[in-house]
Amino acid sequence: MSVQVYILIQTEVGKASSVAKTVGAIPGVTLAEGVTGPYDVIMRAESPSMEELGRAVLSKVQSVPGITRTLTCPVTSY
């Protein structure tokens, strides 16, 4: 069973489009779109484990230029 997360991203003014394009190209990211509201980009990612997700995806997201803040929301199923 894989781990899935949504990451809500705030960006510098005018950077949402380039951030969405850059994070969308990261392996493991399944969706990256610009949105309106308190966040500028929403992305979804999945990985075999939380450890792998942190190492392979989240660390790369944190290094994308133009990102000012992120909020990671793990997907749960009931």
Secondary structure as UniProt FT lines:
FT   STRAND          3..11
FT   TURN            13..14
FT   HELIX           16..24
FT   TURN            27..28
FT   STRAND          29..34
FT   STRAND          41..47
FT   HELIX           50..53
FT   HELIX           54..58
FT   HELIX           59..62
FT   TURN            65..66
FT   STRAND          67..74
//
